[in-house]
């Protein structure tokens, strides 16, 4: 099956007004629950390597406390990968580079 030529109307993309773009950006920033968790509970630096299960456990506790649905560990790992944290499978489990849970001060 070869490439199909697009009709002119199919080639155009919608370009929403600036007000719509800004409102959408603000909404997604406000709804960045994972980003909020990273900001509140994690340290980010290339020197850190952490078990994915440790991060996920902390995420679940935080998400439930924030009345958010934590989702699956697979989705969690994919979301972190989309943010640039790299995963490496080891004998100890999957390790994520560049992120760690902040130490808890009691």
C-alpha positions as CSV (number, residue, x, y, z in Angstrom):
1,X,0.0,0.0,0.0
2,X,1.6,3.3,-1.1
3,X,1.4,6.8,0.3
4,X,-1.9,8.5,-0.2
5,X,-1.8,12.2,-1.2
6,X,-3.6,14.4,1.2
7,X,-6.2,16.8,0.0
8,X,-5.6,20.5,0.8
9,X,-8.1,20.5,3.6
10,X,-6.4,17.5,5.1
11,X,-3.0,19.3,5.1
12,X,-4.2,22.2,7.1
13,X,-3.9,22.0,10.9
14,X,-6.1,23.9,13.4
15,X,-4.3,26.8,15.0
16,X,-6.4,27.8,18.1
17,X,-6.3,31.3,19.3
18,X,-3.6,32.4,21.8
19,X,-6.2,32.6,24.6
20,X,-7.2,28.9,24.1
21,X,-3.5,27.8,23.9
22,X,-2.8,29.7,27.2
23,X,-5.8,28.3,29.0
24,X,-4.9,24.8,27.9
25,X,-1.3,25.2,29.0
26,X,-2.5,26.5,32.4
27,X,-5.0,23.6,32.8
28,X,-2.3,21.0,32.0
29,X,0.2,22.7,34.4
30,X,-2.4,22.7,37.1
31,X,-3.3,19.1,36.4
32,X,0.3,17.9,36.4
33,X,-0.2,15.7,39.4
34,X,2.9,13.6,38.7
35,X,5.0,16.8,38.4
36,X,3.6,18.0,41.8
37,X,4.6,14.7,43.4
38,X,8.1,15.0,41.9
39,X,8.4,18.5,43.2
40,X,7.1,17.7,46.7
41,X,8.6,14.2,47.3
42,X,11.6,13.8,45.1
43,X,15.0,15.1,44.3
44,X,16.1,15.2,40.7
45,X,19.7,14.9,39.7
46,X,21.8,12.6,37.5
47,X,23.6,11.3,40.6
48,X,20.5,9.4,41.8
49,X,19.4,5.9,40.9
50,X,16.3,4.4,42.6
51,X,14.3,1.2,42.4
52,X,11.1,1.9,40.4
53,X,9.1,0.0,43.1
54,X,10.4,2.4,45.8
55,X,9.3,5.4,43.7
56,X,6.0,3.8,42.9
57,X,5.2,3.0,46.6
58,X,5.9,6.6,47.5
59,X,3.8,7.8,44.6
60,X,0.8,5.6,45.6
61,X,0.8,6.9,49.2
62,X,1.1,10.5,48.0
63,X,-1.6,10.1,45.3
64,X,-4.1,8.4,47.6
65,X,-3.5,11.2,50.2
66,X,-4.2,13.8,47.4
67,X,-7.3,11.9,46.4
68,X,-5.8,11.0,43.0
69,X,-5.9,7.6,41.3
70,X,-2.3,6.3,41.3
71,X,-2.8,4.0,38.3
72,X,-0.6,1.0,37.4
73,X,3.2,0.7,38.0
74,X,3.6,0.3,34.3
75,X,1.8,3.6,33.5
76,X,3.8,5.3,36.3
77,X,7.1,4.1,34.8
78,X,6.1,5.2,31.3
79,X,5.2,8.6,32.6
80,X,8.5,9.0,34.3
81,X,10.3,7.8,31.1
82,X,8.3,10.4,29.1
83,X,9.9,13.0,31.5
84,X,13.4,11.8,30.6
85,X,14.1,9.4,33.5
86,X,15.8,6.3,32.1
87,X,15.1,2.8,33.3
88,X,17.6,0.0,33.5
89,X,16.6,-3.6,34.4
90,X,18.9,-5.2,37.0
91,X,19.0,-8.2,39.1
92,X,17.6,-6.1,42.0
93,X,14.7,-4.8,39.8
94,X,14.1,-1.9,37.5
95,X,16.2,1.2,38.4
96,X,15.4,4.7,37.4
97,X,18.2,7.2,36.9
98,X,18.0,10.8,37.8
99,X,15.4,10.7,40.5
100,X,15.1,9.7,44.2
101,X,12.6,10.0,47.0
102,X,13.5,12.8,49.4
103,X,14.5,11.6,52.8
104,X,11.7,12.0,55.3
105,X,12.5,14.1,58.3
106,X,10.4,13.1,61.4
